[in-house]
């Protein structure tokens, strides 16, 4: 599993290509997925998958307090070993229903 960043406070007008360009300056972006509602509008968060953990850590450190399209992003690094996110989004895991 490639290292992932969970990016919050993403503007609804942002595209996956916009985010890919923004994160590409810190390494190779493998994929970007913006969460969307049933009407196709962005929900305000996205997953950015980087090629290496080093690149993900660099992007997390550099962009954690930067603005993107007028909004301050909140970025959490998802640990690929135990798949638990760290940072502000860690509490989402508390509400995950058991299978």
Phi and psi in radians as a Rosetta constraint file:
Dihedral C 1 N 2 CA 2 C 2 CIRCULARHARMONIC -1.357 0.35
Dihedral N 2 CA 2 C 2 N 3 CIRCULARHARMONIC 2.656 0.35
Dihedral C 2 N 3 CA 3 C 3 CIRCULARHARMONIC -1.135 0.35
Dihedral N 3 CA 3 C 3 N 4 CIRCULARHARMONIC 2.389 0.35
Dihedral C 3 N 4 CA 4 C 4 CIRCULARHARMONIC -2.089 0.35
Dihedral N 4 CA 4 C 4 N 5 CIRCULARHARMONIC 2.601 0.35
Dihedral C 4 N 5 CA 5 C 5 CIRCULARHARMONIC -1.988 0.35
Dihedral N 5 CA 5 C 5 N 6 CIRCULARHARMONIC 2.337 0.35
Dihedral C 5 N 6 CA 6 C 6 CIRCULARHARMONIC -1.725 0.35
Dihedral N 6 CA 6 C 6 N 7 CIRCULARHARMONIC 2.049 0.35
Dihedral C 6 N 7 CA 7 C 7 CIRCULARHARMONIC -1.927 0.35
Dihedral N 7 CA 7 C 7 N 8 CIRCULARHARMONIC 2.097 0.35
Dihedral C 7 N 8 CA 8 C 8 CIRCULARHARMONIC -1.880 0.35
Dihedral N 8 CA 8 C 8 N 9 CIRCULARHARMONIC 2.916 0.35
Dihedral C 8 N 9 CA 9 C 9 CIRCULARHARMONIC 1.117 0.35
Dihedral N 9 CA 9 C 9 N 10 CIRCULARHARMONIC 0.592 0.35
Dihedral C 9 N 10 CA 10 C 10 CIRCULARHARMONIC -1.359 0.35
Dihedral N 10 CA 10 C 10 N 11 CIRCULARHARMONIC 2.247 0.35
Dihedral C 10 N 11 CA 11 C 11 CIRCULARHARMONIC -1.040 0.35
Dihedral N 11 CA 11 C 11 N 12 CIRCULARHARMONIC 2.495 0.35
Dihedral C 11 N 12 CA 12 C 12 CIRCULARHARMONIC -1.133 0.35
Dihedral N 12 CA 12 C 12 N 13 CIRCULARHARMONIC -0.413 0.35
Dihedral C 12 N 13 CA 13 C 13 CIRCULARHARMONIC -1.453 0.35
Dihedral N 13 CA 13 C 13 N 14 CIRCULARHARMONIC -0.111 0.35
Dihedral C 13 N 14 CA 14 C 14 CIRCULARHARMONIC -1.218 0.35
Dihedral N 14 CA 14 C 14 N 15 CIRCULARHARMONIC 2.544 0.35
Dihedral C 14 N 15 CA 15 C 15 CIRCULARHARMONIC -1.911 0.35
Dihedral N 15 CA 15 C 15 N 16 CIRCULARHARMONIC 2.873 0.35
Dihedral C 15 N 16 CA 16 C 16 CIRCULARHARMONIC -1.086 0.35
Dihedral N 16 CA 16 C 16 N 17 CIRCULARHARMONIC -0.616 0.35
Dihedral C 16 N 17 CA 17 C 17 CIRCULARHARMONIC -1.161 0.35
Dihedral N 17 CA 17 C 17 N 18 CIRCULARHARMONIC -0.676 0.35
Dihedral C 17 N 18 CA 18 C 18 CIRCULARHARMONIC -1.034 0.35
Dihedral N 18 CA 18 C 18 N 19 CIRCULARHARMONIC -0.830 0.35
Dihedral C 18 N 19 CA 19 C 19 CIRCULARHARMONIC -1.147 0.35
Dihedral N 19 CA 19 C 19 N 20 CIRCULARHARMONIC -0.673 0.35
Dihedral C 19 N 20 CA 20 C 20 CIRCULARHARMONIC -1.080 0.35
Dihedral N 20 CA 20 C 20 N 21 CIRCULARHARMONIC -0.777 0.35
Dihedral C 20 N 21 CA 21 C 21 CIRCULARHARMONIC -1.084 0.35
Dihedral N 21 CA 21 C 21 N 22 CIRCULARHARMONIC -0.717 0.35
Dihedral C 21 N 22 CA 22 C 22 CIRCULARHARMONIC -1.121 0.35
Dihedral N 22 CA 22 C 22 N 23 CIRCULARHARMONIC -0.718 0.35
Dihedral C 22 N 23 CA 23 C 23 CIRCULARHARMONIC -1.502 0.35
Dihedral N 23 CA 23 C 23 N 24 CIRCULARHARMONIC -0.297 0.35
Dihedral C 23 N 24 CA 24 C 24 CIRCULARHARMONIC -1.092 0.35
Dihedral N 24 CA 24 C 24 N 25 CIRCULARHARMONIC -0.397 0.35
Dihedral C 24 N 25 CA 25 C 25 CIRCULARHARMONIC -1.239 0.35
Dihedral N 25 CA 25 C 25 N 26 CIRCULARHARMONIC -0.156 0.35
Dihedral C 25 N 26 CA 26 C 26 CIRCULARHARMONIC -1.948 0.35
Dihedral N 26 CA 26 C 26 N 27 CIRCULARHARMONIC 0.118 0.35
Dihedral C 26 N 27 CA 27 C 27 CIRCULARHARMONIC 2.499 0.35
Dihedral N 27 CA 27 C 27 N 28 CIRCULARHARMONIC -3.097 0.35
Dihedral C 27 N 28 CA 28 C 28 CIRCULARHARMONIC -1.379 0.35
Dihedral N 28 CA 28 C 28 N 29 CIRCULARHARMONIC 2.181 0.35
Dihedral C 28 N 29 CA 29 C 29 CIRCULARHARMONIC -1.604 0.35
Dihedral N 29 CA 29 C 29 N 30 CIRCULARHARMONIC 2.145 0.35
Dihedral C 29 N 30 CA 30 C 30 CIRCULARHARMONIC -1.378 0.35
Dihedral N 30 CA 30 C 30 N 31 CIRCULARHARMONIC -0.771 0.35
Dihedral C 30 N 31 CA 31 C 31 CIRCULARHARMONIC -2.803 0.35
Dihedral N 31 CA 31 C 31 N 32 CIRCULARHARMONIC 2.759 0.35
Dihedral C 31 N 32 CA 32 C 32 CIRCULARHARMONIC -2.330 0.35
Dihedral N 32 CA 32 C 32 N 33 CIRCULARHARMONIC 2.295 0.35
Dihedral C 32 N 33 CA 33 C 33 CIRCULARHARMONIC -2.286 0.35
Dihedral N 33 CA 33 C 33 N 34 CIRCULARHARMONIC 2.056 0.35
Dihedral C 33 N 34 CA 34 C 34 CIRCULARHARMONIC -1.660 0.35
Dihedral N 34 CA 34 C 34 N 35 CIRCULARHARMONIC 2.230 0.35
Dihedral C 34 N 35 CA 35 C 35 CIRCULARHARMONIC -1.203 0.35
Dihedral N 35 CA 35 C 35 N 36 CIRCULARHARMONIC 2.310 0.35
Dihedral C 35 N 36 CA 36 C 36 CIRCULARHARMONIC -2.245 0.35
Dihedral N 36 CA 36 C 36 N 37 CIRCULARHARMONIC 2.663 0.35
Dihedral C 36 N 37 CA 37 C 37 CIRCULARHARMONIC -1.466 0.35
Dihedral N 37 CA 37 C 37 N 38 CIRCULARHARMONIC -3.092 0.35
Dihedral C 37 N 38 CA 38 C 38 CIRCULARHARMONIC -1.146 0.35
Dihedral N 38 CA 38 C 38 N 39 CIRCULARHARMONIC -0.316 0.35
Dihedral C 38 N 39 CA 39 C 39 CIRCULARHARMONIC -1.604 0.35
Dihedral N 39 CA 39 C 39 N 40 CIRCULARHARMONIC -0.022 0.35
Dihedral C 39 N 40 CA 40 C 40 CIRCULARHARMONIC 1.565 0.35
Dihedral N 40 CA 40 C 40 N 41 CIRCULARHARMONIC 0.092 0.35
Dihedral C 40 N 41 CA 41 C 41 CIRCULARHARMONIC -1.532 0.35
Dihedral N 41 CA 41 C 41 N 42 CIRCULARHARMONIC 2.556 0.35
Dihedral C 41 N 42 CA 42 C 42 CIRCULARHARMONIC -1.116 0.35
Dihedral N 42 CA 42 C 42 N 43 CIRCULARHARMONIC 2.491 0.35
Dihedral C 42 N 43 CA 43 C 43 CIRCULARHARMONIC -1.569 0.35
Dihedral N 43 CA 43 C 43 N 44 CIRCULARHARMONIC -0.106 0.35
Dihedral C 43 N 44 CA 44 C 44 CIRCULARHARMONIC 1.806 0.35
Dihedral N 44 CA 44 C 44 N 45 CIRCULARHARMONIC 0.072 0.35
Dihedral C 44 N 45 CA 45 C 45 CIRCULARHARMONIC -2.515 0.35
Dihedral N 45 CA 45 C 45 N 46 CIRCULARHARMONIC 2.797 0.35
Dihedral C 45 N 46 CA 46 C 46 CIRCULARHARMONIC -2.602 0.35
Dihedral N 46 CA 46 C 46 N 47 CIRCULARHARMONIC 2.849 0.35
Dihedral C 46 N 47 CA 47 C 47 CIRCULARHARMONIC -1.997 0.35
Dihedral N 47 CA 47 C 47 N 48 CIRCULARHARMONIC 2.230 0.35
Dihedral C 47 N 48 CA 48 C 48 CIRCULARHARMONIC -2.026 0.35
Dihedral N 48 CA 48 C 48 N 49 CIRCULARHARMONIC 2.095 0.35
Dihedral C 48 N 49 CA 49 C 49 CIRCULARHARMONIC -1.782 0.35
Dihedral N 49 CA 49 C 49 N 50 CIRCULARHARMONIC 2.123 0.35
Dihedral C 49 N 50 CA 50 C 50 CIRCULARHARMONIC -1.735 0.35
Dihedral N 50 CA 50 C 50 N 51 CIRCULARHARMONIC 2.846 0.35
Dihedral C 50 N 51 CA 51 C 51 CIRCULARHARMONIC -1.298 0.35
Dihedral N 51 CA 51 C 51 N 52 CIRCULARHARMONIC -0.548 0.35
Dihedral C 51 N 52 CA 52 C 52 CIRCULARHARMONIC -2.406 0.35
Dihedral N 52 CA 52 C 52 N 53 CIRCULARHARMONIC 2.768 0.35
Dihedral C 52 N 53 CA 53 C 53 CIRCULARHARMONIC -1.113 0.35
Dihedral N 53 CA 53 C 53 N 54 CIRCULARHARMONIC -0.653 0.35
Dihedral C 53 N 54 CA 54 C 54 CIRCULARHARMONIC -1.039 0.35
Dihedral N 54 CA 54 C 54 N 55 CIRCULARHARMONIC -0.787 0.35
Dihedral C 54 N 55 CA 55 C 55 CIRCULARHARMONIC -1.138 0.35
Dihedral N 55 CA 55 C 55 N 56 CIRCULARHARMONIC -0.664 0.35
Dihedral C 55 N 56 CA 56 C 56 CIRCULARHARMONIC -1.139 0.35
Dihedral N 56 CA 56 C 56 N 57 CIRCULARHARMONIC -0.729 0.35
Dihedral C 56 N 57 CA 57 C 57 CIRCULARHARMONIC -1.146 0.35
Dihedral N 57 CA 57 C 57 N 58 CIRCULARHARMONIC -0.721 0.35
Dihedral C 57 N 58 CA 58 C 58 CIRCULARHARMONIC -1.093 0.35
Dihedral N 58 CA 58 C 58 N 59 CIRCULARHARMONIC -0.788 0.35
Dihedral C 58 N 59 CA 59 C 59 CIRCULARHARMONIC -1.119 0.35
Dihedral N 59 CA 59 C 59 N 60 CIRCULARHARMONIC -0.740 0.35
Dihedral C 59 N 60 CA 60 C 60 CIRCULARHARMONIC -1.057 0.35
Dihedral N 60 CA 60 C 60 N 61 CIRCULARHARMONIC -0.815 0.35
Dihedral C 60 N 61 CA 61 C 61 CIRCULARHARMONIC -1.152 0.35
Dihedral N 61 CA 61 C 61 N 62 CIRCULARHARMONIC -0.712 0.35
Dihedral C 61 N 62 CA 62 C 62 CIRCULARHARMONIC -1.377 0.35
Dihedral N 62 CA 62 C 62 N 63 CIRCULARHARMONIC -0.579 0.35
Dihedral C 62 N 63 CA 63 C 63 CIRCULARHARMONIC -1.841 0.35
Dihedral N 63 CA 63 C 63 N 64 CIRCULARHARMONIC 0.007 0.35
Dihedral C 63 N 64 CA 64 C 64 CIRCULARHARMONIC -1.034 0.35
Dihedral N 64 CA 64 C 64 N 65 CIRCULARHARMONIC -0.488 0.35
Dihedral C 64 N 65 CA 65 C 65 CIRCULARHARMONIC -2.164 0.35
Dihedral N 65 CA 65 C 65 N 66 CIRCULARHARMONIC 0.397 0.35
Dihedral C 65 N 66 CA 66 C 66 CIRCULARHARMONIC -1.601 0.35
Dihedral N 66 CA 66 C 66 N 67 CIRCULARHARMONIC 2.794 0.35
Dihedral C 66 N 67 CA 67 C 67 CIRCULARHARMONIC -1.711 0.35
Dihedral N 67 CA 67 C 67 N 68 CIRCULARHARMONIC 2.532 0.35
Dihedral C 67 N 68 CA 68 C 68 CIRCULARHARMONIC -2.364 0.35
Dihedral N 68 CA 68 C 68 N 69 CIRCULARHARMONIC 2.041 0.35
Dihedral C 68 N 69 CA 69 C 69 CIRCULARHARMONIC 0.907 0.35
Dihedral N 69 CA 69 C 69 N 70 CIRCULARHARMONIC 0.701 0.35
Dihedral C 69 N 70 CA 70 C 70 CIRCULARHARMONIC 1.506 0.35
Dihedral N 70 CA 70 C 70 N 71 CIRCULARHARMONIC 0.068 0.35
Dihedral C 70 N 71 CA 71 C 71 CIRCULARHARMONIC -2.207 0.35
Dihedral N 71 CA 71 C 71 N 72 CIRCULARHARMONIC 2.486 0.35
Dihedral C 71 N 72 CA 72 C 72 CIRCULARHARMONIC -1.423 0.35
Dihedral N 72 CA 72 C 72 N 73 CIRCULARHARMONIC 2.071 0.35
Dihedral C 72 N 73 CA 73 C 73 CIRCULARHARMONIC -1.324 0.35
Dihedral N 73 CA 73 C 73 N 74 CIRCULARHARMONIC 2.589 0.35
Dihedral C 73 N 74 CA 74 C 74 CIRCULARHARMONIC -1.996 0.35
Dihedral N 74 CA 74 C 74 N 75 CIRCULARHARMONIC 2.164 0.35
Dihedral C 74 N 75 CA 75 C 75 CIRCULARHARMONIC -2.139 0.35
Dihedral N 75 CA 75 C 75 N 76 CIRCULARHARMONIC 2.275 0.35
Dihedral C 75 N 76 CA 76 C 76 CIRCULARHARMONIC -2.134 0.35
Dihedral N 76 CA 76 C 76 N 77 CIRCULARHARMONIC 2.456 0.35
Dihedral C 76 N 77 CA 77 C 77 CIRCULARHARMONIC -1.599 0.35
Dihedral N 77 CA 77 C 77 N 78 CIRCULARHARMONIC 2.158 0.35
Dihedral C 77 N 78 CA 78 C 78 CIRCULARHARMONIC -1.557 0.35
Dihedral N 78 CA 78 C 78 N 79 CIRCULARHARMONIC 2.168 0.35
Dihedral C 78 N 79 CA 79 C 79 CIRCULARHARMONIC -1.300 0.35
Dihedral N 79 CA 79 C 79 N 80 CIRCULARHARMONIC 2.036 0.35
Dihedral C 79 N 80 CA 80 C 80 CIRCULARHARMONIC -1.240 0.35
Dihedral N 80 CA 80 C 80 N 81 CIRCULARHARMONIC -0.277 0.35
Dihedral C 80 N 81 CA 81 C 81 CIRCULARHARMONIC -1.316 0.35
Dihedral N 81 CA 81 C 81 N 82 CIRCULARHARMONIC -0.905 0.35
Dihedral C 81 N 82 CA 82 C 82 CIRCULARHARMONIC -1.958 0.35
Dihedral N 82 CA 82 C 82 N 83 CIRCULARHARMONIC 0.112 0.35
Dihedral C 82 N 83 CA 83 C 83 CIRCULARHARMONIC 0.971 0.35
Dihedral N 83 CA 83 C 83 N 84 CIRCULARHARMONIC 0.433 0.35
Dihedral C 83 N 84 CA 84 C 84 CIRCULARHARMONIC -1.748 0.35
Dihedral N 84 CA 84 C 84 N 85 CIRCULARHARMONIC 2.218 0.35
Dihedral C 84 N 85 CA 85 C 85 CIRCULARHARMONIC -1.245 0.35
Dihedral N 85 CA 85 C 85 N 86 CIRCULARHARMONIC 2.706 0.35
Dihedral C 85 N 86 CA 86 C 86 CIRCULARHARMONIC -1.984 0.35
Dihedral N 86 CA 86 C 86 N 87 CIRCULARHARMONIC 2.805 0.35
Dihedral C 86 N 87 CA 87 C 87 CIRCULARHARMONIC 1.584 0.35
Dihedral N 87 CA 87 C 87 N 88 CIRCULARHARMONIC -2.673 0.35
Dihedral C 87 N 88 CA 88 C 88 CIRCULARHARMONIC -1.087 0.35
Dihedral N 88 CA 88 C 88 N 89 CIRCULARHARMONIC -0.478 0.35
Dihedral C 88 N 89 CA 89 C 89 CIRCULARHARMONIC -1.592 0.35
Dihedral N 89 CA 89 C 89 N 90 CIRCULARHARMONIC 0.015 0.35
Dihedral C 89 N 90 CA 90 C 90 CIRCULARHARMONIC -1.061 0.35
Dihedral N 90 CA 90 C 90 N 91 CIRCULARHARMONIC -0.542 0.35
Dihedral C 90 N 91 CA 91 C 91 CIRCULARHARMONIC -1.197 0.35
Dihedral N 91 CA 91 C 91 N 92 CIRCULARHARMONIC -0.338 0.35
Dihedral C 91 N 92 CA 92 C 92 CIRCULARHARMONIC -1.024 0.35
Dihedral N 92 CA 92 C 92 N 93 CIRCULARHARMONIC -0.618 0.35
Dihedral C 92 N 93 CA 93 C 93 CIRCULARHARMONIC -1.122 0.35
Dihedral N 93 CA 93 C 93 N 94 CIRCULARHARMONIC -0.445 0.35
Dihedral C 93 N 94 CA 94 C 94 CIRCULARHARMONIC -1.128 0.35
Dihedral N 94 CA 94 C 94 N 95 CIRCULARHARMONIC -0.444 0.35
Dihedral C 94 N 95 CA 95 C 95 CIRCULARHARMONIC -1.803 0.35
Dihedral N 95 CA 95 C 95 N 96 CIRCULARHARMONIC 0.143 0.35
Dihedral C 95 N 96 CA 96 C 96 CIRCULARHARMONIC -1.283 0.35
Dihedral N 96 CA 96 C 96 N 97 CIRCULARHARMONIC 2.180 0.35
Dihedral C 96 N 97 CA 97 C 97 CIRCULARHARMONIC -1.221 0.35
Dihedral N 97 CA 97 C 97 N 98 CIRCULARHARMONIC 2.528 0.35
Dihedral C 97 N 98 CA 98 C 98 CIRCULARHARMONIC -1.331 0.35
Dihedral N 98 CA 98 C 98 N 99 CIRCULARHARMONIC 2.494 0.35
